[in-house]
Amino acid sequence: MKPILYRIMLLLLVALCSTSMYAQSANEPAVIENYYKVKWGYAAEFIELWKKNHYPFLKKAQEKGDVLTVVAVKPSLHAGEETRWDFKVTIRFKNLQAAFDPNLTAPYKKALYPDLEKLDKDEQHRFSLLLAHWDVLVEEIKL
């Protein structure tokens, strides 16, 4: 994804979630659920590309301590077209600042992928498989 588009998406997410963000302490973990709806028949390819190209960044951020956990799931059954998603990743960040840091994974890019042109091409292909993608900042409800 192009850096400017990524920044715009982050700003929109921040604006949409501002009430939730104010309710959270700056030092509390922040949890974001990433949903992906993929073209029919391409979910497995999308997931493999995500694991190959994006997950290593999250693992590095986890080693550094900015990301606490990463959990990926896919539905076992299918839903209606309007409500379906094919892949969900839940990321628990150490805090809101880490969650919305546009440069969180930048330091690892060249080390993980010496051929940045190939990475960009692979990521462009991965995003071409998407029909929709949305991120949801969630907070735990104390019961």
N, C-alpha and C positions, 0 to 999 in steps of 0.2 A: 504494500500500500504506500502511496506517495506520502512523504512527511507532512505536507500541508494538509492533505485530506485527513490524515490521522489526527493532527492538531485540531482541525475543525470539529471532527467527531468528538474529541475529548472535551472541547469547550461546550458543545451542545449537551453532552452528557452531564457536565458539571452544572449547566444552567437548569436542566430538567430535574436534577437530583439535589438542588441546593437546599431544600428544606430538610431532607434526610441528612445532608452533610453537616448542617448546623447542629443537628441533634447529636451527632457523634463527636466524641472528644478527639482532638488531634493525635492523641497517643493510642487510641483504640485501633485494633485491626479493622481494616475495611475489606468487605467481601463484594466481589463483582462476579456476576454470572454472565457468561458470554454464550449467546445462542446463535447457531448457524443452521440455516435452511438451505439445503443443497439441491441442485438439479437432480431429478429422478435418475437413479442408477449411478450416481457419482459420489455418494456419501463415503464409501470406503476409500476411494482415491483422495478425497478431500482430507479425511482424517489422517491418512498416511503422510500427505504433504504437510499437514499441520504438525504432526509428530516429528517429521524430519527437519522442517524449517523454522518453526516457531517455538516448539517446546524446549529446545536447547537454550534459548534466551531466558525462558522462565526458570529453568534449572540453575542457570548462572545467577540470576537475581535471587533465587532461593539460597544458593550457597553464600551470597553476600548478606542475606538476612532481610532484604526488602520484600521478598515474597515468602510467606510462611508455608502455604500449602497450595497444591494444584491438583484438582480432581476433575477427570474427564469422564463423561457418561454419554451413552447413546440409548435411545428408547428401544425396548424389546418388542413393543407392539407399535403399530402405526396409528396416526390420528388423521383427522380431516385435513384437507389441504390448507385451510385458513389457519389452523392452530398447530400444524406439525412443525417440528424442528428435528434435525438429524444428528446434532452433536452439541453438547453443552460442556463448557469448561467453567468451573468455579475456582476463582483465585482469591486466596486470603492474603492480603497485603499487610505489612506491619502497621501501616497507618494510611490516612487519606492522602498525604503528600506523596508517598510512594505509589499509591494507586493511580494518581493523576500526573505523575512525572513523565512528560513526553520523551525524556532521554533515559528512562530507566534501563533499557537494554542496549543503548547505543555503545557503551564501552566494550561490549562483547562481540559486536558485529564482525569486525575484521578478524579477530582471533578465531571465531567459530566458522566464518565463511570467507576464506581468502579470495574466492572468486565472487565478488559482490554482484557482478553482472548476472551470473547464473542464479544467484539467490533472488535477485529482483525479477528475473524471468520466471522462476519457479513460483514465486509469490504472486505474480501477475496471473499465472495459470490457476493457482489455487483460488484466488478471488474471482476468476471468471466462472468457476463452478458454482458460485453462490447465487441464490435467489434472494436471500435476505440475511441480515446479520444485525443483532441488537445486543446491547450490554445493559445489565440491570444492577445498580448498586442496591444491595439488600442489607437490612439490619435485623439482628435477632430481636425477637420480642420476648421479654421476660414474662414467664408464666407463673 
